[in-house]
Amino acid sequence: MKYVIGVDLGTSSVKTLLVSKDGEIKGEATASYPLIQERPSYSEQNPEEWVNGTVACLKELLQTSGVSAEDIEGVSFSGQMHGLVLLDEQNRVLRNAILWNDTRTTKECREIEQKLGGKLLDITRNAALEGFTLPKILWVQKHEPELFAKAASFVLPKDYLRYRMTGRVEMEISDAAGTLLLNVPEGKWSDEIASAFGLPEGFCPPLVGSTEGTGTLLPEFAALTGLSPATKVFGGGADNACGAVGAGIVRKGDALCSVGTSGVVLTYEEDKSKDFAGKVHFFNHAHPGAFYAMGVTLAAGYSLSWFRDALAPGVGFSELLQNVGEIAPGSEGLLFTPYLVGERTPHADSVIRGSFIGLSGTHRRDHLARAVMEGITFSLQESFDLFRQAGITVDRVISIGGGAKNPVWLQMQADIFGKPVVSLKNEQGPAMGAAMMAAVGSGWFGSLKECADQFIGYGATYEPIPENVEKYARLFKLYQQVYEATRSLNEGLQEFRG
């Protein structure tokens, strides 16, 4: 039996998955590493931590699985997006990586908008947000000019890890789409944007595809892990692209709903002319020539965690939610907006904060808990509504993450989205998507679509209940009014916040 490895390089840990040719998981290993947060709004990591964690995981996979290194054909990657790793001419790291959740770059975002105007959306199809890479590059350029003068190129987190494994400095295209330096429709770097900000020639590394071969393991890296130097290495993908592949979102009509700390809705698209005016993200997909549109709710699962920790400390989620199914849709006239840390889609607003609207003396904890679940799902529905307005048809939604672990929430999603919602039998997320890219790259399958048919098993399907769909449609219209109704109030409250 032959095997591949998927490496998911996350923000807090790296997860590795060993998968056989028939799609069975034969081993997994995880290693955590710290964030560096020296000041408010700063979030950095030492790239060496990624390498050390990955080496430890790969060694553990071999030791615990009993699989021979010679039977492992390939390895590929999923990676946290947008993180800036600056390299000098010898490909040495110049400073800690600035991560996606670092928000120090608001001024740089405004500078990008002022300099590029409408060209930004025409070229990149995405608005300038603090999480993206170009604002981070400009921040270093402005605040650390002596260091930036030494910079010869930049890569993203998983691409740096791949460089350490192969010795090749390249960037994979689905991740490059989140830099604000890529011409997304054309799938190539934008010389116009790079020159507008004085970036040196060759600063953007060569692009590779997700299933494209990028060489084999360096002998010294193979020796550290126990893997064979003949192990093939493939491009991989951005974490959201890999999560989509790992959930089987590789065909038109399928969409993903993922509820983690944040929430993501994502749909497969092949028409590069789609234009959402920057209200949702539009990135190159891992599948060659395809794209995905993506909306983000900043505080999805986090809203439920906050509710539990603030109002029911010490109570487990199963106990907290055990009675929400007995509460009728609408939580007896109670709405919740999950803007606890601001919002991303469709309101790119760092000042807005959450609300309970309609709270009365008859409401109990179960009502509030259901309202929080409904509010999170309404926020995700705002992205689906934007997809609909852009002419994208969604036939079914694959649900993963925390929202997929609760049958009441799965039914709620079906009713609010008005679409069938499907769970997965064995959810492995981006690590499985990365393994699938290695499987396709190794020649086991002709495409990610063929691989998905073999590797992914679907669980229960939740069909929309017509009367609930109708009720939630009316509630959704009320939900959409809350943002504008509370926006100025939150602006006034900002001076009182700690």
C-alpha positions as CSV (number, residue, x, y, z in Angstrom):
1,M,0.0,0.0,0.0
2,K,1.2,3.5,-0.9
3,Y,0.6,6.6,1.2
4,V,0.7,10.4,1.2
5,I,1.0,13.0,3.9
6,G,-1.0,16.2,4.4
7,V,0.6,18.9,6.5
8,D,-1.8,21.6,7.9
9,L,0.3,24.5,9.1
10,G,-2.2,26.4,11.3
11,T,-1.9,29.5,13.5
12,S,-1.5,27.7,16.8
13,S,-0.3,24.2,15.7
14,V,0.7,22.0,12.8
15,K,-1.3,18.9,12.1
16,T,-0.1,16.0,9.9
17,L,-2.2,13.3,8.4
18,L,-1.1,10.0,6.8
19,V,-3.6,8.7,4.2
20,S,-3.5,5.5,2.2
21,K,-4.3,5.1,-1.5
22,D,-7.8,4.0,-0.6
23,G,-8.5,7.1,1.4
24,E,-8.1,5.6,4.9
25,I,-6.4,7.6,7.6
26,K,-3.5,5.6,9.0
27,G,-2.0,8.1,11.4
28,E,-2.0,11.7,12.6
29,A,0.2,13.9,14.7
30,T,0.0,17.4,16.0
31,A,2.5,19.9,17.5
32,S,1.7,23.3,18.9
33,Y,3.8,26.5,18.9
34,P,3.4,30.0,20.5
35,L,2.2,33.3,19.2
36,I,4.4,36.4,19.8
37,Q,2.2,39.3,20.8
38,E,4.5,42.1,22.0
39,R,1.9,44.8,21.6
40,P,-1.9,45.1,21.2
41,S,-2.9,44.3,17.6
42,Y,0.5,42.6,16.9
43,S,0.6,38.9,16.1
44,E,3.8,37.2,15.0
45,Q,5.5,33.8,14.9
46,N,9.0,32.5,14.5
47,P,9.1,30.5,11.2
48,E,11.6,28.1,12.8
49,E,8.8,26.9,15.1
50,W,6.8,25.7,12.0
51,V,9.8,23.7,10.8
52,N,10.5,22.2,14.2
53,G,6.8,21.3,14.8
54,T,6.5,19.7,11.3
55,V,9.7,17.6,11.8
56,A,8.4,16.3,15.2
57,C,5.0,15.4,13.6
58,L,6.6,13.6,10.6
59,K,8.8,11.6,12.9
60,E,5.9,10.7,15.1
61,L,3.8,9.6,12.1
62,L,6.5,7.2,11.0
63,Q,7.1,5.8,14.4
64,T,3.4,5.3,15.4
65,S,2.0,4.1,12.1
66,G,4.6,1.5,11.3
67,V,4.5,2.5,7.6
68,S,7.7,2.3,5.7
69,A,9.2,5.6,4.6
70,E,9.6,4.1,1.1
71,D,5.9,3.6,0.8
72,I,5.1,7.3,1.4
73,E,5.0,8.8,-2.1
74,G,4.3,12.4,-1.5
75,V,3.6,15.3,0.9
76,S,1.6,18.5,0.4
77,F,0.5,21.4,2.5
78,S,-2.3,23.5,3.8
79,G,-1.3,26.8,5.3
80,Q,-2.5,29.8,7.3
81,M,-3.0,32.6,4.8
82,H,-1.5,36.0,4.4
83,G,1.5,35.7,6.9
84,L,4.5,37.7,5.7
85,V,7.9,35.9,5.8
86,L,10.7,38.2,4.5
87,L,13.8,36.6,3.0
88,D,17.2,38.0,2.1
89,E,19.3,37.1,-0.9
90,Q,20.5,33.9,0.8
91,N,16.8,33.0,1.7
92,R,17.4,33.7,5.3
93,V,14.5,34.9,7.4
94,L,14.9,38.6,8.3
95,R,12.3,38.9,11.0
96,N,9.4,37.1,12.7
97,A,6.5,36.4,10.4
98,I,3.6,38.9,10.7
99,L,0.4,36.8,10.8
100,W,-3.0,37.1,9.2
101,N,-4.6,38.2,12.6
102,D,-2.2,41.1,13.0
103,T,-4.1,44.3,12.7
104,R,-1.4,47.1,12.9
105,T,-1.8,48.0,9.2
106,T,-4.9,50.1,8.9
107,K,-3.0,53.2,7.6
108,E,-1.3,51.0,5.0
109,C,-4.7,49.8,3.8
110,R,-5.9,53.3,3.3
111,E,-2.7,54.1,1.4
112,I,-3.2,51.1,-0.9
113,E,-6.8,52.3,-1.6
114,Q,-5.6,55.9,-2.3
115,K,-2.8,54.9,-4.6
116,L,-4.6,52.2,-6.6
117,G,-8.2,53.3,-6.5
118,G,-10.5,51.1,-8.5
119,K,-7.6,49.2,-10.0
120,L,-7.3,47.3,-6.7
121,L,-10.6,45.5,-7.2
122,D,-10.1,45.2,-10.9
123,I,-6.8,43.4,-10.5
124,T,-7.0,41.5,-7.1
125,R,-10.9,41.3,-6.8
126,N,-10.4,41.9,-3.0
127,A,-10.5,44.9,-0.8
128,A,-7.5,46.1,1.2
129,L,-7.9,44.6,4.7
130,E,-5.4,44.4,7.5
131,G,-5.1,40.7,7.3
132,F,-3.7,40.6,3.7
133,T,0.0,40.5,3.0
134,L,0.7,43.7,1.0
135,P,-0.2,46.0,3.9
136,K,2.2,44.1,6.1
137,I,5.0,44.5,3.5
138,L,4.3,48.3,3.4
139,W,4.4,48.5,7.2
140,V,7.9,46.9,7.3
141,Q,8.9,49.1,4.4
142,K,7.9,52.2,6.4
143,H,8.8,51.3,10.0
144,E,11.8,49.0,9.4
145,P,13.5,50.5,6.3
146,E,17.0,49.2,7.1
147,L,15.7,45.7,7.5
148,F,13.5,45.9,4.4
149,A,16.4,47.1,2.3
150,K,17.9,43.6,2.8
151,A,14.7,41.8,1.6
152,A,15.0,40.0,-1.7
153,S,11.7,38.1,-1.7
154,F,8.8,37.1,0.5
155,V,6.8,33.9,1.0
156,L,3.8,32.8,2.9
157,P,4.0,30.4,5.9
158,K,3.5,27.0,4.2
159,D,5.6,28.1,1.3
160,Y,8.5,28.8,3.7
161,L,8.0,25.3,5.1
162,R,8.1,23.8,1.7
163,Y,11.3,25.8,0.9
164,R,13.0,24.3,4.0
165,M,11.9,20.8,2.8
166,T,13.0,21.2,-0.9
167,G,15.3,24.2,-1.1
168,R,13.0,25.9,-3.7
169,V,11.5,29.4,-3.1
170,E,8.1,29.4,-4.7
171,M,4.6,30.4,-3.9
172,E,1.5,28.4,-4.5
173,I,-1.3,30.2,-6.3
174,S,-4.3,29.8,-4.0
175,D,-2.3,31.3,-1.2
176,A,-0.8,34.0,-3.5
177,A,-4.4,35.2,-4.1
178,G,-4.5,36.5,-0.6
179,T,-1.5,38.8,-0.9
180,L,-3.1,41.7,-2.8
181,L,-0.2,41.4,-5.3
182,L,-1.8,38.8,-7.6
183,N,-3.9,39.4,-10.6
184,V,-6.5,36.9,-9.5
185,P,-8.5,36.5,-12.8
186,E,-5.3,35.9,-14.8
187,G,-3.5,33.9,-12.1
188,K,-0.2,35.9,-12.3
189,W,1.6,38.5,-10.3
190,S,0.6,42.1,-10.9
191,D,3.7,44.1,-12.0
192,E,1.6,47.2,-11.8
193,I,0.9,46.8,-8.1
194,A,4.5,45.7,-7.3
195,S,5.9,48.8,-9.1
196,A,3.4,51.1,-7.5
197,F,4.9,50.4,-4.1
198,G,8.5,50.2,-5.1
199,L,8.9,46.5,-4.6
200,P,12.2,45.1,-6.0
201,E,12.3,43.0,-9.1
202,G,11.9,39.3,-8.2
203,F,10.3,40.1,-4.8
204,C,7.3,38.0,-5.7
205,P,8.6,34.4,-6.2
206,P,7.7,32.0,-9.0
207,L,4.1,30.6,-8.8
208,V,3.2,26.9,-8.6
209,G,-0.1,25.0,-8.7
210,S,-1.6,23.1,-5.8
211,T,-1.0,19.7,-7.2
212,E,2.2,20.7,-9.1
213,G,5.5,18.9,-8.2
214,T,8.1,21.1,-6.5
215,G,10.9,18.6,-6.2
216,T,11.8,16.0,-3.6
217,L,12.9,16.2,0.0
218,L,16.4,17.6,0.7
219,P,18.6,14.8,2.1
220,E,19.1,16.7,5.4
221,F,15.4,17.2,5.9
222,A,14.7,13.6,5.1
223,A,17.3,12.6,7.7
224,L,15.6,14.7,10.4
225,T,12.2,13.1,9.8
226,G,13.0,9.6,8.7
227,L,11.3,10.1,5.4
228,S,12.9,9.0,2.1
229,P,14.7,11.7,0.1
230,A,12.7,10.4,-2.9
231,T,9.5,11.6,-1.3
232,K,7.8,14.0,-3.8
233,V,6.7,17.4,-2.6
234,F,3.7,19.3,-4.0
235,G,2.5,22.9,-4.0
236,G,-0.4,22.6,-1.5
237,G,-3.0,25.3,-0.9
238,A,-4.3,28.1,1.3
239,D,-6.1,26.7,4.4
240,N,-9.5,27.7,3.1
241,A,-8.9,26.2,-0.3
242,C,-7.6,23.0,1.4
243,G,-10.6,23.0,3.7
244,A,-12.9,23.2,0.7
245,V,-11.1,20.4,-1.1
246,G,-11.1,18.3,2.1
247,A,-14.9,18.8,2.2
248,G,-15.4,18.0,-1.5
249,I,-16.1,21.5,-2.6
250,V,-14.7,20.9,-6.1
251,R,-17.9,21.1,-8.2
252,K,-20.3,23.9,-9.2
253,G,-23.3,24.0,-7.0
254,D,-21.5,22.9,-3.8
255,A,-20.7,25.3,-1.0
256,L,-19.0,25.0,2.3
257,C,-20.1,26.3,5.7
258,S,-17.4,26.1,8.4
259,V,-18.0,27.2,11.9
260,G,-14.7,27.5,13.9
261,T,-13.6,30.5,16.0
262,S,-14.5,32.5,12.9
263,G,-17.1,31.3,10.3
264,V,-16.5,30.8,6.6
265,V,-18.9,30.2,3.7
266,L,-17.3,29.3,0.4
267,T,-18.5,28.3,-3.0
268,Y,-16.8,26.8,-6.0
269,E,-16.7,29.0,-9.1
270,E,-15.3,28.7,-12.6
271,D,-16.2,32.1,-14.0
272,K,-13.3,34.5,-13.5
273,S,-15.4,37.4,-14.5
274,K,-17.5,37.3,-11.2
275,D,-17.2,40.6,-9.4
276,F,-18.4,41.1,-5.8
277,A,-17.1,44.7,-5.5
278,G,-14.9,43.6,-2.7
279,K,-17.8,42.6,-0.4
280,V,-16.6,38.9,-0.4
281,H,-13.2,37.5,-1.1
282,F,-12.6,36.0,-4.5
283,F,-9.5,33.7,-4.7
284,N,-7.9,31.2,-7.0
285,H,-9.0,27.7,-6.0
286,A,-6.7,24.7,-5.6
287,H,-8.4,23.1,-8.6
288,P,-6.6,24.4,-11.8
289,G,-8.5,27.2,-13.4
290,A,-11.1,27.4,-10.7
291,F,-11.9,30.0,-8.1
292,Y,-13.8,30.3,-4.8
293,A,-15.9,33.1,-3.4
294,M,-15.7,33.4,0.4
295,G,-17.4,35.3,3.1
296,V,-16.2,35.5,6.7
297,T,-18.0,36.0,10.0
298,L,-15.3,37.1,12.5
299,A,-16.9,35.8,15.7
300,A,-18.8,32.6,14.8
301,G,-17.9,29.9,17.2
302,Y,-16.3,32.6,19.3
303,S,-19.7,34.1,19.9
304,L,-20.9,30.8,21.4
305,S,-17.8,30.4,23.4
306,W,-18.2,34.0,24.8
307,F,-21.8,33.3,25.7
308,R,-20.9,30.1,27.5
309,D,-17.9,31.6,29.4
310,A,-19.7,34.8,30.3
311,L,-23.1,33.5,31.2
312,A,-22.7,29.8,31.9
313,P,-19.1,29.3,33.2
314,G,-18.1,25.7,33.7
315,V,-21.0,24.4,31.6
316,G,-20.1,22.1,28.7
317,F,-21.4,22.9,25.2
318,S,-23.6,19.8,25.1
319,E,-25.3,20.8,28.3
320,L,-25.6,24.5,27.2
321,L,-27.3,23.5,24.0
322,Q,-29.3,20.4,25.0
323,N,-32.7,22.3,25.1
324,V,-32.3,24.7,22.2
325,G,-34.2,22.4,20.0
326,E,-37.3,22.9,22.1
327,I,-37.2,26.7,21.4
328,A,-39.1,27.7,18.2
329,P,-37.3,29.4,15.4
330,G,-36.9,33.1,16.2
331,S,-36.1,32.5,19.9
332,E,-39.4,34.1,20.8
333,G,-38.6,37.5,19.3
334,L,-34.9,37.6,20.2
335,L,-32.1,38.5,17.7
336,F,-28.4,38.4,18.2
337,T,-25.7,40.0,16.0
338,P,-22.3,38.3,16.4
339,Y,-20.2,41.4,16.0
340,L,-18.1,40.8,19.2
341,V,-14.8,41.7,17.5
342,G,-16.2,43.7,14.6
343,E,-17.3,42.1,11.3
344,R,-15.8,41.2,7.9
345,T,-18.7,40.2,5.5
346,P,-20.6,42.1,4.3
347,H,-19.6,44.9,6.7
348,A,-15.8,45.4,6.9
349,D,-16.2,47.2,10.2
350,S,-13.7,47.0,13.1
351,V,-15.9,49.3,15.3
352,I,-19.3,47.6,15.2
353,R,-20.1,45.3,18.2
354,G,-22.7,42.7,19.0
355,S,-26.3,43.1,20.2
356,F,-29.2,41.3,21.7
357,I,-32.3,42.9,20.2
358,G,-35.8,42.2,21.6
359,L,-34.7,40.9,25.0
360,S,-37.5,40.5,27.5
361,G,-38.1,39.2,31.0
362,T,-39.6,36.0,29.6
363,H,-36.3,35.0,27.9
364,R,-34.2,32.3,29.6
365,R,-30.7,31.0,28.9
366,D,-32.0,28.5,26.3
367,H,-33.6,31.4,24.3
368,L,-30.3,33.4,24.4
369,A,-28.3,30.3,23.4
370,R,-30.6,29.7,20.4
371,A,-30.5,33.3,19.4
372,V,-26.7,33.2,19.4
373,M,-26.8,30.2,17.1
374,E,-29.3,31.8,14.8
375,G,-27.3,35.1,14.8
376,I,-24.2,33.3,13.7
377,T,-26.1,31.5,11.0
378,F,-27.8,34.8,9.8
379,S,-24.3,36.3,9.5
380,L,-23.2,33.4,7.3
381,Q,-26.4,33.7,5.3
382,E,-25.4,37.3,4.4
383,S,-22.6,35.9,2.3
384,F,-24.9,33.4,0.6
385,D,-27.2,36.3,-0.2
386,L,-24.3,38.1,-1.9
387,F,-23.5,34.9,-3.8
388,R,-27.1,34.8,-5.0
389,Q,-27.0,38.4,-6.1
390,A,-23.9,37.7,-8.1
391,G,-25.7,34.9,-10.0
392,I,-24.0,32.0,-8.2
393,T,-26.3,29.0,-7.7
394,V,-25.8,26.9,-4.5
395,D,-27.5,23.5,-4.6
396,R,-26.2,22.1,-1.3
397,V,-24.1,23.1,1.6
398,I,-21.4,20.9,3.2
399,S,-21.2,21.8,6.9
400,I,-18.0,21.4,8.9
401,G,-16.6,22.6,12.2
402,G,-18.5,23.2,15.5
403,G,-21.8,23.9,13.7
404,A,-21.7,20.4,12.2
405,K,-21.5,18.6,15.6
406,N,-25.0,19.6,16.7
407,P,-28.0,18.3,14.8
408,V,-30.2,21.2,15.8
409,W,-27.7,23.6,14.4
410,L,-27.4,21.6,11.1
411,Q,-31.2,21.8,10.7
412,M,-31.1,25.5,11.6
413,Q,-28.5,26.0,8.8
414,A,-30.7,24.2,6.3
415,D,-33.7,26.3,7.3
416,I,-31.8,29.7,7.2
417,F,-29.9,28.9,4.1
418,G,-32.9,27.3,2.4
419,K,-30.6,24.6,1.1
420,P,-29.9,20.9,1.9
421,V,-27.1,20.8,4.5
422,V,-24.8,17.7,4.5
423,S,-22.4,16.6,7.2
424,L,-19.2,14.6,6.7
425,K,-18.6,11.1,8.1
426,N,-15.0,11.8,9.0
427,E,-14.1,15.4,9.0
428,Q,-10.4,16.1,8.8
429,G,-10.4,19.6,7.3
430,P,-7.5,21.2,5.5
431,A,-5.1,18.4,6.3
432,M,-7.2,16.0,4.3
433,G,-7.3,18.6,1.5
434,A,-3.5,18.8,1.5
435,A,-3.3,15.0,1.4
436,M,-5.6,14.9,-1.6
437,M,-3.4,17.3,-3.4
438,A,-0.5,15.0,-2.8
439,A,-2.6,12.1,-4.0
440,V,-3.5,13.8,-7.3
441,G,0.1,15.1,-7.7
442,S,1.4,11.5,-7.2
443,G,-0.8,10.4,-10.1
444,W,-3.3,8.3,-8.1
445,F,-6.2,10.3,-9.6
446,G,-6.7,12.5,-12.6
447,S,-8.2,15.4,-10.7
448,L,-9.3,16.6,-7.3
449,K,-12.8,15.8,-8.3
450,E,-11.9,12.1,-8.8
451,C,-10.0,12.0,-5.6
452,A,-13.0,13.5,-3.7
453,D,-15.2,10.7,-4.9
454,Q,-12.8,8.2,-3.3
455,F,-11.6,10.0,-0.2
456,I,-14.7,11.8,1.1
457,G,-17.7,10.2,2.8
458,Y,-20.9,12.1,3.5
459,G,-23.1,11.8,6.5
460,A,-26.7,12.8,7.1
461,T,-28.5,15.3,4.9
462,Y,-30.8,17.9,6.6
463,E,-33.5,19.2,4.3
464,P,-35.0,22.7,4.8
465,I,-38.4,22.7,6.6
466,P,-40.7,25.0,4.5
467,E,-42.4,26.7,7.4
468,N,-39.1,27.4,9.1
469,V,-37.6,28.7,5.8
470,E,-40.4,31.2,5.5
471,K,-40.1,32.3,9.1
472,Y,-36.4,32.7,9.0
473,A,-36.6,34.6,5.7
474,R,-38.7,37.3,7.5
475,L,-36.3,37.3,10.5
476,F,-33.3,37.6,8.3
477,K,-34.7,40.9,6.9
478,L,-34.9,42.2,10.4
479,Y,-31.4,40.9,11.2
480,Q,-30.0,42.9,8.3
481,Q,-31.4,46.1,9.7
482,V,-29.6,45.8,13.0
483,Y,-26.2,46.8,11.6
484,E,-27.3,50.2,10.3
485,A,-29.5,50.8,13.4
486,T,-26.6,50.2,15.8
487,R,-23.6,51.5,13.7
488,S,-23.6,55.1,15.0
489,L,-24.3,53.9,18.6
490,N,-21.2,51.8,18.5
491,E,-19.1,54.6,17.0
492,G,-20.2,56.8,20.0
493,L,-19.4,54.0,22.5
494,Q,-15.9,53.4,21.2
495,E,-14.3,56.1,23.4
496,F,-15.6,54.2,26.5
497,R,-14.1,50.9,25.5
498,G,-11.0,49.6,27.3
